[in-house]
Amino acid sequence: MGAGAAAAAVARVPLADLAWAEPPRVKTPGGPILLNSNENPYGAFASVHQALTEAQSICNRYPNQQGEELTAALAALHKVKPEQIVIGNGSVDILRMAALAFCGPSKALVQASPTFEALAAYAKRCGAPIMTAPLRADYAHDLEAMRKPARGAGLIYICNPNNPTGSITPRKDIETFLKQLGNDGPYVLIDEAYHHFAESPDYVSFLERPVDYPRLIVARTFSKIYAMAGLRLGYSVSTKEVAERLNDFAVFDSPNNAAALAGMAALKDNTAEQQMARKILADRAEFMQQAQARKLHVIPSQANFMMVETGKPVKQVIEHFQKRNILIGRPFPPMETYARISLSTAGDMTAFWKAWDQLGKA
């Protein structure tokens, strides 16, 4: 009954408890420019649209077959067995399962500050203490500071590249950290949501080059490079034993047929994936050029968003852009003067920079 009550509580986490509240985000003619949620502004691949059309013919069927086929495709991609794959309703669903499986009143969550907040919100609902360590001066996770509270913890969360800073924690540092924890240490979840945008030689995915840490979970999403945030599809790769514990808290009959078929189409479309990555990396380079021309301090980003020092309380900056029909990222304490800006189309970014240049006059 205790486990069931915890599961029910986590399933009902209100949006307000995730520490942000934003206006409606539907993109409509004349609606706000959306630079606030790290979405892909270019939309899903043509192959994904075709898969969604085909999904209409099986919307009356449960998704058992499609889920199995997607699982097999992901296993083949990452050279693991299907039973090592767990599919979620977005990668945030993997975070929810991990909180339920590995956190509790005597099993703390250890993470950086600031980082993506969802896992902490879920762990809090499980009654778990939340232990945080500030990012280093170079905005990497301070793994040494995280190691002490990790003793006896239930779960460690490493978002890499990190949200909201876009910064990375070097691969070699994470490998050393895992060795120090030992094979009977806490479970470690590495969130690689922004993997496809990382170009640094210090970054190597733990799916592309696995390590022998039996309690490691690597999470990925279809929301970013594949532009499928609205379809809600994510997954994790771990050992079979860890996957079984996560699956104890999985939603039945997930993913839905449309998401599964779209996901398989996206995985097959390597050409579209490469083109999309080049486009977003070019947008990132253009943002840096504009920022440098204005002598702004921007945290070097390996993601599809940028964290900019504004010199003002960020809530004032958010309000400034809202008045100009532009939504930017929510506040991320303790970085009270930094604004997170999601990259978007050329027209959207032109409007952003016009509003930015008015900031000093406001």
Secondary structure as UniProt FT lines:
FT   HELIX           2..11
FT   HELIX           15..18
FT   TURN            29..30
FT   STRAND          33..35
FT   TURN            41..42
FT   HELIX           46..55
FT   HELIX           56..58
FT   TURN            59..60
FT   HELIX           64..78
FT   HELIX           82..84
FT   STRAND          85..88
FT   HELIX           91..102
FT   TURN            105..106
FT   STRAND          109..113
FT   HELIX           118..125
FT   TURN            126..127
FT   STRAND          130..134
FT   TURN            137..138
FT   HELIX           143..150
FT   TURN            151..152
FT   STRAND          155..159
FT   TURN            163..165
FT   HELIX           171..181
FT   TURN            183..184
FT   STRAND          187..191
FT   TURN            193..194
FT   HELIX           195..197
FT   TURN            201..202
FT   TURN            206..208
FT   TURN            214..215
FT   STRAND          216..221
FT   TURN            225..226
FT   HELIX           229..231
FT   STRAND          234..237
FT   HELIX           240..247
FT   TURN            248..249
FT   TURN            252..253
FT   HELIX           257..268
FT   HELIX           270..293
FT   TURN            294..295
FT   STRAND          298..299
FT   STRAND          305..309
FT   HELIX           314..322
FT   TURN            323..325
FT   STRAND          326..328
FT   TURN            333..334
FT   TURN            336..337
FT   STRAND          338..342
FT   HELIX           346..357
FT   TURN            358..361
//
